[in-house]
Amino acid sequence: MAYLGVTPAAFTSASSIETTGTVEITGNTPIYENTLTVSTDYTITNGRNAMSAGPITIASGVTVTVGTGETWTVV
């Protein structure tokens, strides 16, 4: 499952982003890596947006909370 430009109204039964090892800078290049599976509950920080490289698989029973004014984009 992948979601682009997700807002709270459109993403009410979402899942989560893994919080350990999610983003990693590789060497001296502008390459960022993230895990492929969202496996723990996650809340986007108030006043911030989030981005993941997809496709992203969302584990069963896991929730991502995207508050009012925040956006989670999967590219």
PDB file of N, CA, C and O in Angstrom:
ATOM      1  N   MET A   1       0.826  -1.179   0.000  1.00  0.00           N
ATOM      2  CA  MET A   1       0.000   0.000   0.000  1.00  0.00           C
ATOM      3  C   MET A   1       0.874   1.247   0.000  1.00  0.00           C
ATOM      4  O   MET A   1       1.834   1.314   0.767  1.00  0.00           O
ATOM      5  N   ALA A   2       0.579   2.216  -0.818  1.00  0.00           N
ATOM      6  CA  ALA A   2       1.314   3.470  -0.830  1.00  0.00           C
ATOM      7  C   ALA A   2       0.317   4.612  -0.922  1.00  0.00           C
ATOM      8  O   ALA A   2      -0.681   4.513  -1.635  1.00  0.00           O
ATOM      9  N   TYR A   3       0.576   5.670  -0.219  1.00  0.00           N
ATOM     10  CA  TYR A   3      -0.311   6.821  -0.178  1.00  0.00           C
ATOM     11  C   TYR A   3       0.472   8.070  -0.538  1.00  0.00           C
ATOM     12  O   TYR A   3       1.565   8.282  -0.012  1.00  0.00           O
ATOM     13  N   LEU A   4      -0.057   8.893  -1.417  1.00  0.00           N
ATOM     14  CA  LEU A   4       0.604  10.114  -1.839  1.00  0.00           C
ATOM     15  C   LEU A   4      -0.206  11.307  -1.363  1.00  0.00           C
ATOM     16  O   LEU A   4      -1.402  11.395  -1.645  1.00  0.00           O
ATOM     17  N   GLY A   5       0.427  12.224  -0.646  1.00  0.00           N
ATOM     18  CA  GLY A   5      -0.251  13.422  -0.171  1.00  0.00           C
ATOM     19  C   GLY A   5      -1.359  13.108   0.816  1.00  0.00           C
ATOM     20  O   GLY A   5      -2.436  13.699   0.745  1.00  0.00           O
ATOM     21  N   VAL A   6      -1.114  12.200   1.722  1.00  0.00           N
ATOM     22  CA  VAL A   6      -2.120  11.754   2.674  1.00  0.00           C
ATOM     23  C   VAL A   6      -2.447  12.854   3.669  1.00  0.00           C
ATOM     24  O   VAL A   6      -1.556  13.500   4.220  1.00  0.00           O
ATOM     25  N   THR A   7      -3.719  13.053   3.886  1.00  0.00           N
ATOM     26  CA  THR A   7      -4.169  13.997   4.901  1.00  0.00           C
ATOM     27  C   THR A   7      -5.016  13.248   5.909  1.00  0.00           C
ATOM     28  O   THR A   7      -5.507  12.165   5.588  1.00  0.00           O
ATOM     29  N   PRO A   8      -5.216  13.777   7.133  1.00  0.00           N
ATOM     30  CA  PRO A   8      -5.957  13.049   8.166  1.00  0.00           C
ATOM     31  C   PRO A   8      -7.332  12.557   7.727  1.00  0.00           C
ATOM     32  O   PRO A   8      -7.711  11.432   8.053  1.00  0.00           O
ATOM     33  N   ALA A   9      -8.078  13.367   7.003  1.00  0.00           N
ATOM     34  CA  ALA A   9      -9.417  12.972   6.587  1.00  0.00           C
ATOM     35  C   ALA A   9      -9.391  11.760   5.662  1.00  0.00           C
ATOM     36  O   ALA A   9     -10.301  10.932   5.704  1.00  0.00           O
ATOM     37  N   ALA A  10      -8.373  11.649   4.839  1.00  0.00           N
ATOM     38  CA  ALA A  10      -8.285  10.550   3.884  1.00  0.00           C
ATOM     39  C   ALA A  10      -7.551   9.341   4.444  1.00  0.00           C
ATOM     40  O   ALA A  10      -7.473   8.314   3.769  1.00  0.00           O
ATOM     41  N   PHE A  11      -7.022   9.427   5.628  1.00  0.00           N
ATOM     42  CA  PHE A  11      -6.124   8.406   6.160  1.00  0.00           C
ATOM     43  C   PHE A  11      -6.511   8.055   7.582  1.00  0.00           C
ATOM     44  O   PHE A  11      -5.677   8.117   8.486  1.00  0.00           O
ATOM     45  N   THR A  12      -7.760   7.689   7.791  1.00  0.00           N
ATOM     46  CA  THR A  12      -8.261   7.469   9.144  1.00  0.00           C
ATOM     47  C   THR A  12      -7.946   6.090   9.710  1.00  0.00           C
ATOM     48  O   THR A  12      -7.957   5.922  10.929  1.00  0.00           O
ATOM     49  N   SER A  13      -7.669   5.104   8.874  1.00  0.00           N
ATOM     50  CA  SER A  13      -7.372   3.772   9.404  1.00  0.00           C
ATOM     51  C   SER A  13      -5.971   3.332   8.996  1.00  0.00           C
ATOM     52  O   SER A  13      -5.753   2.174   8.642  1.00  0.00           O
ATOM     53  N   ALA A  14      -5.051   4.239   9.047  1.00  0.00           N
ATOM     54  CA  ALA A  14      -3.686   4.017   8.579  1.00  0.00           C
ATOM     55  C   ALA A  14      -2.898   3.078   9.458  1.00  0.00           C
ATOM     56  O   ALA A  14      -3.387   2.570  10.467  1.00  0.00           O
ATOM     57  N   SER A  15      -1.669   2.861   9.048  1.00  0.00           N
ATOM     58  CA  SER A  15      -0.734   2.098   9.848  1.00  0.00           C
ATOM     59  C   SER A  15       0.497   2.932  10.138  1.00  0.00           C
ATOM     60  O   SER A  15       0.394   4.159  10.115  1.00  0.00           O
ATOM     61  N   SER A  16       1.660   2.347  10.411  1.00  0.00           N
ATOM     62  CA  SER A  16       2.764   3.086  11.009  1.00  0.00           C
ATOM     63  C   SER A  16       4.096   3.038  10.288  1.00  0.00           C
ATOM     64  O   SER A  16       4.288   2.273   9.343  1.00  0.00           O
ATOM     65  N   ILE A  17       4.996   3.861  10.748  1.00  0.00           N
ATOM     66  CA  ILE A  17       6.365   3.906  10.248  1.00  0.00           C
ATOM     67  C   ILE A  17       7.275   3.327  11.317  1.00  0.00           C
ATOM     68  O   ILE A  17       7.142   3.666  12.493  1.00  0.00           O
ATOM     69  N   GLU A  18       8.187   2.470  10.928  1.00  0.00           N
ATOM     70  CA  GLU A  18       9.130   1.907  11.889  1.00  0.00           C
ATOM     71  C   GLU A  18      10.046   3.009  12.402  1.00  0.00           C
ATOM     72  O   GLU A  18      10.612   3.760  11.606  1.00  0.00           O
ATOM     73  N   THR A  19      10.202   3.119  13.718  1.00  0.00           N
ATOM     74  CA  THR A  19      10.953   4.228  14.290  1.00  0.00           C
ATOM     75  C   THR A  19      12.436   3.941  14.453  1.00  0.00           C
ATOM     76  O   THR A  19      13.210   4.874  14.664  1.00  0.00           O
ATOM     77  N   THR A  20      12.862   2.690  14.363  1.00  0.00           N
ATOM     78  CA  THR A  20      14.285   2.364  14.487  1.00  0.00           C
ATOM     79  C   THR A  20      14.846   2.056  13.112  1.00  0.00           C
ATOM     80  O   THR A  20      14.358   1.158  12.425  1.00  0.00           O
ATOM     81  N   GLY A  21      15.876   2.803  12.704  1.00  0.00           N
ATOM     82  CA  GLY A  21      16.502   2.564  11.414  1.00  0.00           C
ATOM     83  C   GLY A  21      15.683   3.017  10.234  1.00  0.00           C
ATOM     84  O   GLY A  21      15.908   2.542   9.121  1.00  0.00           O
ATOM     85  N   THR A  22      14.743   3.915  10.431  1.00  0.00           N
ATOM     86  CA  THR A  22      13.874   4.341   9.341  1.00  0.00           C
ATOM     87  C   THR A  22      14.621   5.124   8.281  1.00  0.00           C
ATOM     88  O   THR A  22      14.468   4.846   7.092  1.00  0.00           O
ATOM     89  N   VAL A  23      15.430   6.101   8.682  1.00  0.00           N
ATOM     90  CA  VAL A  23      16.149   6.921   7.714  1.00  0.00           C
ATOM     91  C   VAL A  23      17.639   6.783   7.947  1.00  0.00           C
ATOM     92  O   VAL A  23      18.110   6.824   9.084  1.00  0.00           O
ATOM     93  N   GLU A  24      18.364   6.622   6.880  1.00  0.00           N
ATOM     94  CA  GLU A  24      19.796   6.410   6.982  1.00  0.00           C
ATOM     95  C   GLU A  24      20.481   7.161   5.842  1.00  0.00           C
ATOM     96  O   GLU A  24      20.071   7.040   4.688  1.00  0.00           O
ATOM     97  N   ILE A  25      21.523   7.938   6.156  1.00  0.00           N
ATOM     98  CA  ILE A  25      22.295   8.627   5.126  1.00  0.00           C
ATOM     99  C   ILE A  25      23.433   7.702   4.742  1.00  0.00           C
ATOM    100  O   ILE A  25      24.171   7.228   5.607  1.00  0.00           O
ATOM    101  N   THR A  26      23.580   7.442   3.452  1.00  0.00           N
ATOM    102  CA  THR A  26      24.584   6.511   2.971  1.00  0.00           C
ATOM    103  C   THR A  26      25.804   7.273   2.458  1.00  0.00           C
ATOM    104  O   THR A  26      25.715   7.978   1.452  1.00  0.00           O
ATOM    105  N   GLY A  27      26.938   7.138   3.137  1.00  0.00           N
ATOM    106  CA  GLY A  27      28.185   7.774   2.710  1.00  0.00           C
ATOM    107  C   GLY A  27      28.068   9.290   2.623  1.00  0.00           C
ATOM    108  O   GLY A  27      27.370   9.915   3.421  1.00  0.00           O
ATOM    109  N   ASN A  28      28.746   9.866   1.661  1.00  0.00           N
ATOM    110  CA  ASN A  28      28.724  11.302   1.445  1.00  0.00           C
ATOM    111  C   ASN A  28      27.822  11.683   0.288  1.00  0.00           C
ATOM    112  O   ASN A  28      28.058  12.694  -0.374  1.00  0.00           O
ATOM    113  N   THR A  29      26.797  10.891   0.034  1.00  0.00           N
ATOM    114  CA  THR A  29      25.886  11.158  -1.071  1.00  0.00           C
ATOM    115  C   THR A  29      24.524  11.562  -0.533  1.00  0.00           C
ATOM    116  O   THR A  29      24.202  11.265   0.618  1.00  0.00           O
ATOM    117  N   PRO A  30      23.725  12.230  -1.341  1.00  0.00           N
ATOM    118  CA  PRO A  30      22.387  12.622  -0.907  1.00  0.00           C
ATOM    119  C   PRO A  30      21.371  11.497  -1.104  1.00  0.00           C
ATOM    120  O   PRO A  30      20.298  11.714  -1.667  1.00  0.00           O
ATOM    121  N   ILE A  31      21.716  10.291  -0.637  1.00  0.00           N
ATOM    122  CA  ILE A  31      20.832   9.134  -0.762  1.00  0.00           C
ATOM    123  C   ILE A  31      20.309   8.776   0.618  1.00  0.00           C
ATOM    124  O   ILE A  31      21.084   8.592   1.557  1.00  0.00           O
ATOM    125  N   TYR A  32      18.991   8.676   0.738  1.00  0.00           N
ATOM    126  CA  TYR A  32      18.345   8.347   1.997  1.00  0.00           C
ATOM    127  C   TYR A  32      17.643   7.009   1.845  1.00  0.00           C
ATOM    128  O   TYR A  32      17.049   6.729   0.803  1.00  0.00           O
ATOM    129  N   GLU A  33      17.710   6.183   2.877  1.00  0.00           N
ATOM    130  CA  GLU A  33      17.062   4.878   2.855  1.00  0.00           C
ATOM    131  C   GLU A  33      16.033   4.790   3.974  1.00  0.00           C
ATOM    132  O   GLU A  33      16.235   5.336   5.058  1.00  0.00           O
ATOM    133  N   ASN A  34      14.933   4.102   3.705  1.00  0.00           N
ATOM    134  CA  ASN A  34      13.959   3.808   4.750  1.00  0.00           C
ATOM    135  C   ASN A  34      13.520   2.359   4.633  1.00  0.00           C
ATOM    136  O   ASN A  34      13.646   1.749   3.571  1.00  0.00           O
ATOM    137  N   THR A  35      13.010   1.814   5.715  1.00  0.00           N
ATOM    138  CA  THR A  35      12.531   0.440   5.690  1.00  0.00           C
ATOM    139  C   THR A  35      11.320   0.341   4.769  1.00  0.00           C
ATOM    140  O   THR A  35      10.697   1.352   4.443  1.00  0.00           O
ATOM    141  N   LEU A  36      10.989  -0.875   4.353  1.00  0.00           N
ATOM    142  CA  LEU A  36       9.885  -1.093   3.428  1.00  0.00           C
ATOM    143  C   LEU A  36       8.572  -1.398   4.129  1.00  0.00           C
ATOM    144  O   LEU A  36       7.504  -1.336   3.519  1.00  0.00           O
ATOM    145  N   THR A  37       8.656  -1.730   5.417  1.00  0.00           N
ATOM    146  CA  THR A  37       7.458  -2.108   6.163  1.00  0.00           C
ATOM    147  C   THR A  37       7.271  -1.205   7.371  1.00  0.00           C
ATOM    148  O   THR A  37       8.201  -0.991   8.148  1.00  0.00           O
ATOM    149  N   VAL A  38       6.074  -0.681   7.520  1.00  0.00           N
ATOM    150  CA  VAL A  38       5.685   0.089   8.689  1.00  0.00           C
ATOM    151  C   VAL A  38       5.235  -0.940   9.719  1.00  0.00           C
ATOM    152  O   VAL A  38       4.232  -1.626   9.518  1.00  0.00           O
ATOM    153  N   SER A  39       5.985  -1.051  10.841  1.00  0.00           N
ATOM    154  CA  SER A  39       5.704  -2.157  11.760  1.00  0.00           C
ATOM    155  C   SER A  39       5.414  -1.729  13.192  1.00  0.00           C
ATOM    156  O   SER A  39       5.123  -2.580  14.033  1.00  0.00           O
ATOM    157  N   THR A  40       5.485  -0.434  13.497  1.00  0.00           N
ATOM    158  CA  THR A  40       5.138   0.046  14.831  1.00  0.00           C
ATOM    159  C   THR A  40       4.311   1.317  14.707  1.00  0.00           C
ATOM    160  O   THR A  40       4.432   2.045  13.721  1.00  0.00           O
ATOM    161  N   ASP A  41       3.480   1.585  15.694  1.00  0.00           N
ATOM    162  CA  ASP A  41       2.674   2.803  15.693  1.00  0.00           C
ATOM    163  C   ASP A  41       3.568   4.034  15.612  1.00  0.00           C
ATOM    164  O   ASP A  41       4.659   4.058  16.180  1.00  0.00           O
ATOM    165  N   TYR A  42       3.095   5.059  14.898  1.00  0.00           N
ATOM    166  CA  TYR A  42       3.883   6.276  14.735  1.00  0.00           C
ATOM    167  C   TYR A  42       2.946   7.473  14.634  1.00  0.00           C
ATOM    168  O   TYR A  42       1.889   7.396  14.007  1.00  0.00           O
ATOM    169  N   THR A  43       3.344   8.583  15.259  1.00  0.00           N
ATOM    170  CA  THR A  43       2.595   9.836  15.162  1.00  0.00           C
ATOM    171  C   THR A  43       3.491  10.884  14.536  1.00  0.00           C
ATOM    172  O   THR A  43       4.596  11.136  15.018  1.00  0.00           O
ATOM    173  N   ILE A  44       3.012  11.502  13.451  1.00  0.00           N
ATOM    174  CA  ILE A  44       3.751  12.595  12.834  1.00  0.00           C
ATOM    175  C   ILE A  44       3.775  13.743  13.842  1.00  0.00           C
ATOM    176  O   ILE A  44       2.740  14.106  14.400  1.00  0.00           O
ATOM    177  N   THR A  45       4.951  14.310  14.072  1.00  0.00           N
ATOM    178  CA  THR A  45       5.122  15.396  15.038  1.00  0.00           C
ATOM    179  C   THR A  45       4.283  16.606  14.633  1.00  0.00           C
ATOM    180  O   THR A  45       4.248  16.974  13.459  1.00  0.00           O
ATOM    181  N   ASN A  46       3.606  17.226  15.606  1.00  0.00           N
ATOM    182  CA  ASN A  46       2.817  18.427  15.334  1.00  0.00           C
ATOM    183  C   ASN A  46       3.673  19.477  14.650  1.00  0.00           C
ATOM    184  O   ASN A  46       4.806  19.726  15.062  1.00  0.00           O
ATOM    185  N   GLY A  47       3.132  20.097  13.602  1.00  0.00           N
ATOM    186  CA  GLY A  47       3.840  21.149  12.894  1.00  0.00           C
ATOM    187  C   GLY A  47       4.882  20.648  11.908  1.00  0.00           C
ATOM    188  O   GLY A  47       5.671  21.436  11.386  1.00  0.00           O
ATOM    189  N   ARG A  48       4.893  19.330  11.643  1.00  0.00           N
ATOM    190  CA  ARG A  48       5.861  18.754  10.697  1.00  0.00           C
ATOM    191  C   ARG A  48       5.139  17.897   9.670  1.00  0.00           C
ATOM    192  O   ARG A  48       4.005  17.467   9.882  1.00  0.00           O
ATOM    193  N   ASN A  49       5.819  17.658   8.553  1.00  0.00           N
ATOM    194  CA  ASN A  49       5.350  16.721   7.534  1.00  0.00           C
ATOM    195  C   ASN A  49       6.315  15.549   7.507  1.00  0.00           C
ATOM    196  O   ASN A  49       7.412  15.626   8.060  1.00  0.00           O
ATOM    197  N   ALA A  50       5.906  14.466   6.865  1.00  0.00           N
ATOM    198  CA  ALA A  50       6.752  13.275   6.781  1.00  0.00           C
ATOM    199  C   ALA A  50       6.756  12.765   5.347  1.00  0.00           C
ATOM    200  O   ALA A  50       5.818  13.003   4.586  1.00  0.00           O
ATOM    201  N   MET A  51       7.837  12.050   4.986  1.00  0.00           N
ATOM    202  CA  MET A  51       7.957  11.498   3.651  1.00  0.00           C
ATOM    203  C   MET A  51       8.622  10.126   3.736  1.00  0.00           C
ATOM    204  O   MET A  51       9.540   9.922   4.531  1.00  0.00           O
ATOM    205  N   SER A  52       8.158   9.194   2.917  1.00  0.00           N
ATOM    206  CA  SER A  52       8.751   7.865   2.813  1.00  0.00           C
ATOM    207  C   SER A  52       8.894   7.518   1.345  1.00  0.00           C
ATOM    208  O   SER A  52       8.090   7.952   0.520  1.00  0.00           O
ATOM    209  N   ALA A  53       9.928   6.727   1.008  1.00  0.00           N
ATOM    210  CA  ALA A  53      10.066   6.202  -0.347  1.00  0.00           C
ATOM    211  C   ALA A  53       9.325   4.879  -0.409  1.00  0.00           C
ATOM    212  O   ALA A  53       9.545   4.010   0.435  1.00  0.00           O
ATOM    213  N   GLY A  54       8.460   4.712  -1.382  1.00  0.00           N
ATOM    214  CA  GLY A  54       7.636   3.528  -1.457  1.00  0.00           C
ATOM    215  C   GLY A  54       8.083   2.593  -2.558  1.00  0.00           C
ATOM    216  O   GLY A  54       9.024   2.892  -3.293  1.00  0.00           O
ATOM    217  N   PRO A  55       7.411   1.462  -2.673  1.00  0.00           N
ATOM    218  CA  PRO A  55       6.174   1.171  -1.959  1.00  0.00           C
ATOM    219  C   PRO A  55       6.413   0.846  -0.490  1.00  0.00           C
ATOM    220  O   PRO A  55       7.480   0.367  -0.107  1.00  0.00           O
ATOM    221  N   ILE A  56       5.408   1.114   0.310  1.00  0.00           N
ATOM    222  CA  ILE A  56       5.437   0.871   1.753  1.00  0.00           C
ATOM    223  C   ILE A  56       4.360  -0.162   2.076  1.00  0.00           C
ATOM    224  O   ILE A  56       3.215  -0.031   1.644  1.00  0.00           O
ATOM    225  N   THR A  57       4.735  -1.185   2.837  1.00  0.00           N
ATOM    226  CA  THR A  57       3.772  -2.169   3.333  1.00  0.00           C
ATOM    227  C   THR A  57       3.438  -1.802   4.764  1.00  0.00           C
ATOM    228  O   THR A  57       4.328  -1.495   5.556  1.00  0.00           O
ATOM    229  N   ILE A  58       2.152  -1.832   5.099  1.00  0.00           N
ATOM    230  CA  ILE A  58       1.699  -1.472   6.442  1.00  0.00           C
ATOM    231  C   ILE A  58       1.278  -2.745   7.168  1.00  0.00           C
ATOM    232  O   ILE A  58       0.389  -3.467   6.718  1.00  0.00           O
ATOM    233  N   ALA A  59       1.934  -3.011   8.305  1.00  0.00           N
ATOM    234  CA  ALA A  59       1.633  -4.220   9.080  1.00  0.00           C
ATOM    235  C   ALA A  59       0.237  -4.147   9.689  1.00  0.00           C
ATOM    236  O   ALA A  59      -0.270  -3.068   9.996  1.00  0.00           O
ATOM    237  N   SER A  60      -0.355  -5.285   9.852  1.00  0.00           N
ATOM    238  CA  SER A  60      -1.684  -5.396  10.438  1.00  0.00           C
ATOM    239  C   SER A  60      -1.691  -4.894  11.880  1.00  0.00           C
ATOM    240  O   SER A  60      -0.791  -5.225  12.652  1.00  0.00           O
ATOM    241  N   GLY A  61      -2.694  -4.101  12.249  1.00  0.00           N
ATOM    242  CA  GLY A  61      -2.857  -3.636  13.618  1.00  0.00           C
ATOM    243  C   GLY A  61      -1.990  -2.450  13.998  1.00  0.00           C
ATOM    244  O   GLY A  61      -1.976  -2.053  15.163  1.00  0.00           O
ATOM    245  N   VAL A  62      -1.273  -1.880  13.056  1.00  0.00           N
ATOM    246  CA  VAL A  62      -0.362  -0.758  13.308  1.00  0.00           C
ATOM    247  C   VAL A  62      -1.048   0.523  12.837  1.00  0.00           C
ATOM    248  O   VAL A  62      -1.809   0.501  11.871  1.00  0.00           O
ATOM    249  N   THR A  63      -0.778   1.649  13.523  1.00  0.00           N
ATOM    250  CA  THR A  63      -1.439   2.911  13.195  1.00  0.00           C
ATOM    251  C   THR A  63      -0.447   4.048  13.038  1.00  0.00           C
ATOM    252  O   THR A  63       0.476   4.199  13.837  1.00  0.00           O
ATOM    253  N   VAL A  64      -0.651   4.855  11.985  1.00  0.00           N
ATOM    254  CA  VAL A  64       0.064   6.115  11.812  1.00  0.00           C
ATOM    255  C   VAL A  64      -0.948   7.215  12.084  1.00  0.00           C
ATOM    256  O   VAL A  64      -2.044   7.209  11.523  1.00  0.00           O
ATOM    257  N   THR A  65      -0.584   8.154  12.938  1.00  0.00           N
ATOM    258  CA  THR A  65      -1.459   9.284  13.212  1.00  0.00           C
ATOM    259  C   THR A  65      -0.905  10.504  12.501  1.00  0.00           C
ATOM    260  O   THR A  65       0.228  10.922  12.741  1.00  0.00           O
ATOM    261  N   VAL A  66      -1.726  11.074  11.615  1.00  0.00           N
ATOM    262  CA  VAL A  66      -1.364  12.282  10.879  1.00  0.00           C
ATOM    263  C   VAL A  66      -2.331  13.360  11.342  1.00  0.00           C
ATOM    264  O   VAL A  66      -3.519  13.317  11.022  1.00  0.00           O
ATOM    265  N   GLY A  67      -1.818  14.329  12.099  1.00  0.00           N
ATOM    266  CA  GLY A  67      -2.669  15.352  12.691  1.00  0.00           C
ATOM    267  C   GLY A  67      -3.133  16.402  11.708  1.00  0.00           C
ATOM    268  O   GLY A  67      -2.700  16.429  10.556  1.00  0.00           O
ATOM    269  N   THR A  68      -4.004  17.253  12.165  1.00  0.00           N
ATOM    270  CA  THR A  68      -4.500  18.362  11.372  1.00  0.00           C
ATOM    271  C   THR A  68      -3.341  19.268  10.978  1.00  0.00           C
ATOM    272  O   THR A  68      -2.574  19.711  11.833  1.00  0.00           O
ATOM    273  N   GLY A  69      -3.216  19.539   9.695  1.00  0.00           N
ATOM    274  CA  GLY A  69      -2.156  20.407   9.201  1.00  0.00           C
ATOM    275  C   GLY A  69      -0.878  19.674   8.828  1.00  0.00           C
ATOM    276  O   GLY A  69       0.013  20.277   8.230  1.00  0.00           O
ATOM    277  N   GLU A  70      -0.756  18.382   9.162  1.00  0.00           N
ATOM    278  CA  GLU A  70       0.421  17.604   8.789  1.00  0.00           C
ATOM    279  C   GLU A  70       0.094  16.722   7.573  1.00  0.00           C
ATOM    280  O   GLU A  70      -1.070  16.439   7.294  1.00  0.00           O
ATOM    281  N   THR A  71       1.140  16.298   6.861  1.00  0.00           N
ATOM    282  CA  THR A  71       0.968  15.436   5.686  1.00  0.00           C
ATOM    283  C   THR A  71       2.048  14.362   5.697  1.00  0.00           C
ATOM    284  O   THR A  71       3.203  14.638   6.021  1.00  0.00           O
ATOM    285  N   TRP A  72       1.667  13.133   5.341  1.00  0.00           N
ATOM    286  CA  TRP A  72       2.625  12.048   5.110  1.00  0.00           C
ATOM    287  C   TRP A  72       2.568  11.726   3.628  1.00  0.00           C
ATOM    288  O   TRP A  72       1.513  11.350   3.116  1.00  0.00           O
ATOM    289  N   THR A  73       3.688  11.866   2.932  1.00  0.00           N
ATOM    290  CA  THR A  73       3.755  11.605   1.504  1.00  0.00           C
ATOM    291  C   THR A  73       4.642  10.403   1.248  1.00  0.00           C
ATOM    292  O   THR A  73       5.753  10.324   1.773  1.00  0.00           O
ATOM    293  N   VAL A  74       4.155   9.460   0.440  1.00  0.00           N
ATOM    294  CA  VAL A  74       4.950   8.311   0.028  1.00  0.00           C
ATOM    295  C   VAL A  74       5.229   8.503  -1.458  1.00  0.00           C
ATOM    296  O   VAL A  74       4.312   8.573  -2.276  1.00  0.00           O
ATOM    297  N   VAL A  75       6.518   8.585  -1.786  1.00  0.00           N
ATOM    298  CA  VAL A  75       6.904   8.805  -3.194  1.00  0.00           C
ATOM    299  C   VAL A  75       7.528   7.563  -3.773  1.00  0.00           C
ATOM    300  O   VAL A  75       7.916   7.555  -4.941  1.00  0.00           O
TER     301      VAL A  75
END
